[in-house]
């Protein structure tokens, strides 16, 4: 898929990029190649391919035990707060 100069300028505008005129052909070429690669990937036959959760079968992510390691100090932390109610910090309303 070959992108036009106008499309590159529009993409640059949306991305809030200020491109020099000499840079546009470079972006045009590289973005067109990226879109061509995505097109190639879309055309790949994936029928019968099982989705993978991990690229190496048999490996699982090691997780630490979910244990409390610190004491509850919310009362100490809220002691210096200007306003607290029911264990929550009260803040001024900023959106109406």
C-alpha positions as CSV (number, residue, x, y, z in Angstrom):
1,X,0.0,0.0,0.0
2,X,1.6,3.2,-1.1
3,X,0.6,6.3,0.9
4,X,0.3,9.6,-0.8
5,X,1.9,12.9,0.3
6,X,-1.4,14.2,1.4
7,X,-2.0,11.1,3.6
8,X,1.5,11.6,5.2
9,X,0.7,15.2,5.9
10,X,-2.6,14.3,7.5
11,X,-1.0,11.6,9.7
12,X,1.7,14.1,10.7
13,X,-1.1,16.6,11.6
14,X,-3.0,14.1,13.6
15,X,0.3,13.1,15.4
16,X,1.1,16.8,16.0
17,X,4.4,16.4,14.1
18,X,5.9,19.2,12.1
19,X,7.6,17.6,9.1
20,X,10.0,19.4,6.8
21,X,9.2,18.9,3.1
22,X,12.4,16.8,2.7
23,X,11.2,14.4,5.4
24,X,7.9,13.6,3.8
25,X,9.3,11.1,1.2
26,X,11.2,9.3,4.0
27,X,8.1,8.9,6.1
28,X,6.1,8.0,3.0
29,X,8.4,5.1,2.1
30,X,8.8,3.8,5.7
31,X,5.1,3.9,6.6
32,X,4.1,2.4,3.3
33,X,6.5,-0.5,3.9
34,X,5.1,-1.0,7.4
35,X,1.5,-1.1,6.0
36,X,2.7,-3.6,3.4
37,X,4.1,-5.8,6.1
38,X,0.9,-5.7,8.1
39,X,-0.9,-6.7,4.9
40,X,1.4,-9.6,4.4
41,X,0.7,-10.7,8.0
42,X,-3.1,-10.4,7.4
43,X,-2.8,-12.7,4.4
44,X,-0.9,-15.4,6.3
45,X,-2.9,-18.6,6.7
46,X,-3.5,-19.1,10.4
47,X,-6.2,-21.7,10.1
48,X,-5.4,-24.6,12.4
49,X,-2.9,-22.6,14.4
50,X,-3.5,-22.7,18.2
51,X,-3.2,-19.3,19.9
52,X,-0.3,-19.3,22.3
53,X,-0.2,-17.7,25.8
54,X,3.6,-18.1,25.8
55,X,6.0,-18.8,23.0
56,X,7.8,-21.6,24.9
57,X,5.5,-24.4,25.8
58,X,5.6,-25.8,29.3
59,X,6.8,-22.6,30.9
60,X,4.7,-20.7,33.3
61,X,5.1,-17.4,35.0
62,X,6.4,-17.7,38.5
63,X,4.3,-15.7,40.9
64,X,5.1,-14.7,44.5
65,X,2.6,-15.7,47.2
66,X,-0.1,-13.1,47.8
67,X,0.8,-12.3,51.4
68,X,0.5,-9.1,53.4
69,X,4.1,-8.0,54.4
70,X,3.4,-4.6,55.9
71,X,1.2,-3.4,58.7
72,X,-1.9,-1.2,58.2
73,X,-0.9,2.4,58.7
74,X,-3.8,4.3,57.1
75,X,-4.6,6.0,60.4
76,X,-1.1,7.3,60.7
77,X,-1.1,8.5,57.1
78,X,-4.5,10.1,57.4
79,X,-3.7,11.9,60.6
80,X,-2.1,14.8,58.7
81,X,-4.8,15.0,56.0
82,X,-7.0,18.1,56.1
83,X,-10.3,16.1,55.8
84,X,-11.0,12.4,56.2
85,X,-14.3,10.5,56.5
86,X,-14.8,6.8,56.8
87,X,-11.2,6.1,56.0
88,X,-11.3,8.2,52.8
89,X,-9.5,11.4,51.9
90,X,-12.0,14.2,51.2
91,X,-10.9,16.6,48.5
92,X,-12.6,19.7,47.0
93,X,-14.9,19.1,44.0
94,X,-13.3,20.3,40.8
95,X,-15.7,19.1,38.2
96,X,-19.3,20.2,38.2
